[in-house]
Each structure stands twice: as C-alpha cells, then as structure tokens.
Amino acid sequence: MITELLAALKAVPKILEAIERLGDCMTVQMAQSRKEDKNERVDDLIAAARVRRKLRLSGGETQRIPRDSRKKPSGDGGSNSNT
C-alpha cells in the first residue's frame, strides 16, 4: 500500500502540469472568443456607419449645387470694409 501511495505522489507533479496546460488552453480559447466578439462588433459598427452615410448621401442633404466655375467670385475676399 505504501508503494502505491508513493507512486501516486510521484504522479502529482505531472497531473499539476496537465492541469496548468488545460488552464492555458482555456485562457487562449477565451481570448480568441473575446477577439472574435470584438471584431464582430467593430464590423457591425462599420456596416451601420456605411448605411447611415449612404442614407445621408442619397437623401439630398449633401448634393452640390452646380455652378459655372468660369465666374469670378463676387466681393473682395471676405473683407467687410468698403475702402
């Protein structure tokens, strides 16, 4: 019985190493899962921003008014005095 107990005690360090490796694997899996979740949220935010931009641009709010570029601007370049 003592020899069996000694054999079991010899196995304890290997068992602890195996448990540590399992813990490391779980840590890596959790980190990967968090990274994938973050990437998915970022992708969703980017897609939503693109949709908002498309709606904004197609809504006519930012349409440019065509004008003749050959015309000289009126005024004196921003000065408010008439000297």
Z-matrix of the N, CA and C atoms (Angstrom, degrees):
N
C 1 1.440
C 2 1.531 1 110.62
N 3 1.286 2 117.80 1 -37.88
C 4 1.458 3 121.29 2 179.15
C 5 1.523 4 110.12 3 -65.17
N 6 1.318 5 117.78 4 -38.47
C 7 1.469 6 119.96 5 179.27
C 8 1.526 7 111.04 6 -65.32
N 9 1.305 8 116.96 7 -36.31
C 10 1.464 9 120.87 8 177.35
C 11 1.526 10 110.36 9 -66.40
N 12 1.312 11 116.62 10 -40.56
C 13 1.457 12 121.48 11 178.54
C 14 1.529 13 110.40 12 -64.46
N 15 1.342 14 116.89 13 -42.73
C 16 1.459 15 120.61 14 178.05
C 17 1.534 16 111.14 15 -64.34
N 18 1.319 17 117.40 16 -39.21
C 19 1.466 18 120.70 17 177.88
C 20 1.525 19 110.22 18 -64.23
N 21 1.323 20 116.83 19 -40.08
C 22 1.465 21 120.74 20 178.57
C 23 1.530 22 110.31 21 -65.75
N 24 1.322 23 117.26 22 -40.04
C 25 1.459 24 121.05 23 178.90
C 26 1.524 25 111.31 24 -66.85
N 27 1.333 26 116.96 25 -32.25
C 28 1.462 27 120.33 26 176.74
C 29 1.526 28 111.27 27 -65.92
N 30 1.319 29 116.22 28 -30.64
C 31 1.470 30 121.16 29 -177.55
C 32 1.528 31 112.35 30 -79.75
N 33 1.321 32 118.22 31 -15.78
C 34 1.467 33 121.60 32 -175.64
C 35 1.542 34 112.12 33 -57.47
N 36 1.332 35 121.07 34 -47.31
C 37 1.470 36 118.91 35 179.70
C 38 1.536 37 112.73 36 -60.27
N 39 1.327 38 117.12 37 -38.68
C 40 1.472 39 119.27 38 178.53
C 41 1.531 40 110.87 39 -67.51
N 42 1.301 41 116.36 40 -36.94
C 43 1.471 42 120.25 41 177.43
C 44 1.524 43 109.60 42 -64.15
N 45 1.334 44 116.68 43 -43.35
C 46 1.461 45 120.57 44 178.52
C 47 1.525 46 111.26 45 -62.65
N 48 1.318 47 118.37 46 -41.05
C 49 1.464 48 121.72 47 177.28
C 50 1.529 49 110.89 48 -61.33
N 51 1.330 50 115.44 49 -41.85
C 52 1.465 51 119.79 50 179.18
C 53 1.527 52 110.48 51 -63.84
N 54 1.313 53 116.58 52 -41.09
C 55 1.470 54 120.40 53 178.59
C 56 1.523 55 110.31 54 -64.74
N 57 1.329 56 117.04 55 -41.26
C 58 1.466 57 120.60 56 177.95
C 59 1.530 58 111.17 57 -62.70
N 60 1.333 59 116.33 58 -41.10
C 61 1.469 60 119.47 59 178.25
C 62 1.530 61 111.00 60 -64.03
N 63 1.331 62 116.14 61 -39.81
C 64 1.467 63 119.31 62 176.94
C 65 1.534 64 110.44 63 -62.72
N 66 1.317 65 116.01 64 -41.10
C 67 1.466 66 120.15 65 177.50
C 68 1.515 67 111.48 66 -62.30
N 69 1.336 68 116.33 67 -41.29
C 70 1.461 69 120.31 68 177.90
C 71 1.525 70 111.15 69 -63.15
N 72 1.318 71 115.66 70 -41.82
C 73 1.478 72 119.89 71 178.83
C 74 1.528 73 110.41 72 -62.69
N 75 1.315 74 116.87 73 -41.86
C 76 1.469 75 120.52 74 179.35
C 77 1.528 76 110.35 75 -64.97
N 78 1.330 77 117.05 76 -38.71
C 79 1.460 78 120.63 77 178.46
C 80 1.520 79 110.42 78 -62.68
N 81 1.319 80 116.99 79 -44.01
C 82 1.463 81 121.02 80 179.10
C 83 1.521 82 110.44 81 -63.58
N 84 1.325 83 117.38 82 -42.76
C 85 1.461 84 120.37 83 179.88
C 86 1.527 85 111.19 84 -63.96
N 87 1.327 86 116.90 85 -41.17
C 88 1.464 87 120.32 86 179.60
C 89 1.530 88 110.47 87 -65.93
N 90 1.338 89 116.75 88 -40.85
C 91 1.462 90 120.12 89 178.61
C 92 1.523 91 110.41 90 -64.04
N 93 1.310 92 117.30 91 -42.03
C 94 1.462 93 121.40 92 178.43
C 95 1.529 94 110.43 93 -62.76
N 96 1.315 95 116.68 94 -41.86
C 97 1.456 96 120.69 95 179.00
C 98 1.528 97 111.13 96 -63.47
N 99 1.341 98 116.87 97 -43.41
C 100 1.461 99 120.47 98 178.04
C 101 1.529 100 110.52 99 -62.80
N 102 1.321 101 116.82 100 -40.01
C 103 1.460 102 120.69 101 179.98
C 104 1.531 103 110.46 102 -64.91
N 105 1.327 104 116.88 103 -43.45
C 106 1.462 105 120.42 104 179.01
C 107 1.522 106 110.98 105 -63.96
N 108 1.340 107 117.00 106 -40.96
C 109 1.464 108 120.68 107 177.93
C 110 1.533 109 110.64 108 -62.40
N 111 1.331 110 116.08 109 -43.89
C 112 1.463 111 120.67 110 179.95
C 113 1.520 112 109.98 111 -63.04
N 114 1.332 113 116.76 112 -45.25
C 115 1.464 114 120.53 113 -179.99
C 116 1.524 115 111.05 114 -61.94
N 117 1.316 116 116.66 115 -38.08
C 118 1.465 117 120.50 116 178.91
C 119 1.529 118 110.57 117 -66.00
N 120 1.346 119 116.58 118 -41.85
C 121 1.468 120 119.64 119 178.19
C 122 1.529 121 110.70 120 -64.73
N 123 1.317 122 116.97 121 -40.81
C 124 1.472 123 120.61 122 178.56
C 125 1.527 124 109.54 123 -63.31
N 126 1.323 125 117.42 124 -44.46
C 127 1.465 126 120.68 125 178.28
C 128 1.522 127 110.99 126 -60.39
N 129 1.339 128 116.53 127 -40.86
C 130 1.467 129 120.44 128 178.10
C 131 1.527 130 110.96 129 -63.37
N 132 1.331 131 116.94 130 -42.75
C 133 1.458 132 120.36 131 178.80
C 134 1.528 133 111.41 132 -63.50
N 135 1.316 134 116.65 133 -41.79
C 136 1.464 135 120.56 134 178.91
C 137 1.524 136 110.30 135 -64.10
N 138 1.326 137 116.87 136 -43.71
C 139 1.465 138 120.40 137 179.67
C 140 1.529 139 110.50 138 -62.90
N 141 1.329 140 116.98 139 -41.95
C 142 1.464 141 120.31 140 179.25
C 143 1.524 142 110.70 141 -64.61
N 144 1.334 143 116.82 142 -39.77
C 145 1.466 144 120.13 143 178.52
C 146 1.521 145 110.72 144 -64.58
N 147 1.316 146 116.94 145 -38.71
C 148 1.468 147 120.13 146 178.85
C 149 1.525 148 110.70 147 -65.51
N 150 1.334 149 116.15 148 -39.85
C 151 1.466 150 119.65 149 178.94
C 152 1.524 151 109.65 150 -64.74
N 153 1.345 152 117.15 151 -44.89
C 154 1.463 153 120.11 152 179.28
C 155 1.529 154 110.63 153 -61.53
N 156 1.321 155 116.76 154 -41.26
C 157 1.464 156 120.22 155 179.98
C 158 1.521 157 110.19 156 -64.70
N 159 1.328 158 116.29 157 -43.07
C 160 1.464 159 119.80 158 179.97
C 161 1.528 160 110.59 159 -62.72
N 162 1.332 161 116.80 160 -42.50
C 163 1.458 162 120.11 161 178.34
C 164 1.522 163 110.83 162 -64.85
N 165 1.319 164 116.40 163 -40.62
C 166 1.456 165 120.41 164 -179.33
C 167 1.534 166 110.46 165 -64.92
N 168 1.320 167 115.97 166 -43.22
C 169 1.460 168 119.53 167 -178.27
C 170 1.520 169 112.09 168 -71.75
N 171 1.305 170 117.53 169 -33.22
C 172 1.462 171 119.63 170 -179.36
C 173 1.517 172 111.77 171 -84.01
N 174 1.322 173 117.55 172 -9.58
C 175 1.453 174 121.27 173 -178.35
C 176 1.508 175 113.93 174 -79.09
N 177 1.307 176 118.65 175 -6.85
C 178 1.455 177 121.44 176 177.75
C 179 1.513 178 113.35 177 88.43
N 180 1.305 179 118.73 178 -4.77
C 181 1.459 180 121.01 179 -178.22
C 182 1.522 181 111.81 180 -66.45
N 183 1.301 182 117.44 181 -33.28
C 184 1.457 183 119.93 182 -173.78
C 185 1.519 184 112.39 183 -110.09
N 186 1.318 185 117.18 184 17.01
C 187 1.454 186 118.56 185 179.22
C 188 1.523 187 109.00 186 -70.23
N 189 1.294 188 115.82 187 137.71
C 190 1.459 189 120.76 188 -179.92
C 191 1.525 190 109.96 189 -83.30
N 192 1.296 191 114.53 190 148.76
C 193 1.453 192 120.38 191 177.62
C 194 1.520 193 107.31 192 -91.39
N 195 1.327 194 117.41 193 120.83
C 196 1.467 195 118.69 194 -179.81
C 197 1.523 196 109.91 195 -67.90
N 198 1.327 197 116.13 196 137.75
C 199 1.453 198 120.17 197 177.29
C 200 1.518 199 109.15 198 -143.75
N 201 1.269 200 114.77 199 161.79
C 202 1.453 201 120.87 200 -179.22
C 203 1.528 202 108.47 201 -78.11
N 204 1.316 203 116.98 202 115.62
C 205 1.456 204 120.39 203 -176.61
C 206 1.520 205 111.86 204 -77.56
N 207 1.335 206 118.04 205 -6.87
C 208 1.460 207 120.99 206 179.40
C 209 1.517 208 111.86 207 -79.95
N 210 1.327 209 116.47 208 -18.02
C 211 1.455 210 120.44 209 -179.73
C 212 1.516 211 110.37 210 -70.42
N 213 1.299 212 115.22 211 142.89
C 214 1.456 213 120.08 212 174.53
C 215 1.518 214 107.68 213 -84.51
N 216 1.329 215 116.89 214 140.73
C 217 1.461 216 118.46 215 178.99
C 218 1.520 217 110.76 216 -64.99
N 219 1.313 218 114.99 217 143.54
C 220 1.455 219 119.19 218 178.72
C 221 1.520 220 108.84 219 -83.16
N 222 1.302 221 116.85 220 158.45
C 223 1.458 222 121.06 221 179.57
C 224 1.503 223 111.46 222 95.78
N 225 1.318 224 114.16 223 -179.51
C 226 1.459 225 119.94 224 -176.36
C 227 1.521 226 112.29 225 -109.31
N 228 1.301 227 118.85 226 26.10
C 229 1.457 228 121.92 227 175.89
C 230 1.499 229 114.52 228 86.52
N 231 1.314 230 117.33 229 21.47
C 232 1.454 231 119.27 230 174.44
C 233 1.508 232 114.26 231 109.66
N 234 1.299 233 119.00 232 -9.04
C 235 1.455 234 120.76 233 178.50
C 236 1.523 235 109.29 234 -75.04
N 237 1.309 236 117.14 235 135.89
C 238 1.463 237 120.80 236 -178.72
C 239 1.520 238 112.29 237 -93.64
N 240 1.297 239 119.07 238 -6.63
C 241 1.462 240 120.94 239 -179.90
C 242 1.518 241 110.07 240 -89.76
N 243 1.285 242 116.54 241 148.20
C 244 1.462 243 121.56 242 -179.14
C 245 1.530 244 109.97 243 -110.04
N 246 1.272 245 120.01 244 49.38
C 247 1.452 246 122.34 245 -177.33
C 248 1.486 247 112.10 246 -89.74
